[in-house]
Amino acid sequence: MRALWPPVVATLTAIACSSGTEQAECRSAQLVVGVQAQPAIASVVSSYVITATRDGHEVARQAFDASSSVKPLFPFELAVTSDISSSLSVRIEASELTTAANGTLTPAPIITRLATAPFICGEKKLVRMQLEANCATFGSLGALGPLCTAPQTCSSGRCIDSTLLA
């Protein structure tokens, strides 16, 4: 089944947002968000939404629709480039299909993962994000993980700071 869907790679060029603060310009900086899932998670995830924002503005979004007959393939990547020194905030929400009271299938979030990483001028960096069973908070896997409050995120079954250093 994995051969049916090749890894997702989306590359977007971020547009510098004008603000009151001076931002250093650079030729190019790239962050590649690599998303992996443990087998227990990969087997139940029916949809995901990954959103990347810079300075509060959405610069990239990748979604997999739960109505498709093919499950998401892990690992997958989302690449974002920037022409200024700044940070990228990433949010992944993975869902599984559940039966609603009226009998329809609807996606229900089971894991939300956050990360914030800096763009480094002239460099390409990998940001790894792992979807783990011990961070699932709802769904068929049960409430295994803690409910973390942003800017914290769950990793290894505990809440940690979502900020990644260069």
N, C-alpha and C positions, 0 to 999 in steps of 0.2 A: 504494500500500500504506500510506503514511503516514496517509492520511485514515481508515483503518480504526480507528486507535487515537488518541483525543484525548490531549493532554498530561495527564500524571498530576499532580494537585495534591492533596496530603494535608495537612490542617491538624490539628495536635494541640496541645492545651493541656498544657504541662508542669506537673507538680505539684511544688511546692517540697519538697525533701528536707530533713529536719531533720538538722543536723550540728553538730559542736562549734564551728564558726566562724559568726560573725554574717554574714548576707548582706543586702545592701540590698534593700528591697522597692521595686517600681515598679509602675505601673499595667499597662503592657504593653510588651513588647519582642518583636520578631519577626525571625527570620532565614529567608530564603527561599533554599534551596539549589537553584541552577540548574545542571543537568547537561547538558553538550553533548558530542558525540562527533564526531571527524573522520570523514569519509566511509569511510575504510578500516576504522575501528573499528566504525562503525555497521553496516557491511555484514556483519560476522562475529559481532557480539554477539547471542547467542541468549537470554541471561538476565542479570539484574543483581540485586544486593541492595544497598540503601542503608540504613545504620543510623546513627541519630543518638543520641548519649548525652550526658548532662549529669551531672557528678559521679559518673561510673561507672555510672549507671542508664540503661537504654534508654528514650528518650522518643518515638522515632518509628522506623518501619521500613517500607520500601516494597520489594517484590520483584516481579519479573516472571519467570514460570515458563517454562523452556526447552521445556516440552512443548506450549506453545501454538503454533498455526500462524501467529500474527502476531508479527513481530519487534518489539522495543521501539522506541518512537518517541523520537527525540531532537530537540530538547531536551525535558526534563521538569523539573518542580519538586517540591520537598518543602518545605512551610512549617511552621515550628515556632515557637510563641509561648512566652513565659516571663513570670512575674510577679516574678522576682528577677534581679538582676544576676549573671550567671555566664557561662560559656563553653559552647559546643556543640562536640562532636567528631563529625565525620562520616566514615564509611568507605563507599566504593563498591567493590564487587567485580563486575567484568564478566566474563562467561564465554562461551565458544563451545562448540558441541556437537562432541565428538570420538568416534571409534569406539573402544570399549574392546576388550580382548583377546577377550572373549566375543562381540563383534559388536554389543553394545548401544550406543546413543548416550548419552553422559553429558556433563554440562557440565564444562568445564575452565577454571579462572580464567586470564585473559590480562592483566588490568590490575587493580591495586588502587590506589585514590587516597584520600588522607587530607586532612582540613582541620580546623582548630580555629579558631573565631571567637567573639568576645564578643557577648553580648546587650547592647544599649545601651538603657537605659530610655527609653520613649516613641518609639523609632525602629524603622523597618522597613528592614533591610539585605539586600542581595543577596550571596550567596556563590556565585561562579562556580567550577564544577569542570569541567575539560575532560579528556575521555578521548582521549589522543593515541597515534597509531601508534608514535611513537618511544619510548613508555613501555611498550609491550607486552613481556612477558617470556616468554610461552609461546604456543603455538598456531600457526595457519596463517600468521600474520604473521612468525613467527620470533622469536628472542630479540633484539629490537632495543634495549630499554631496560635500564637498570641495576636491580638488586634493591636497593631502598631499605629501610633499617631505621627503623621508627617511632621518633620522631615525624617522620621525614623522609618525603617523598613524591616521586614523579617528576613533573617538569614540563619540557617542552622537552628531553627526553632526559637529564636530569640530576636528581640528588637535591637537594631543597631542603627547608627547614623548612616544615612544614605549618601553622604558626601564622599566622593572618591578623590584622592589626592593625585597629583601628577606623578 
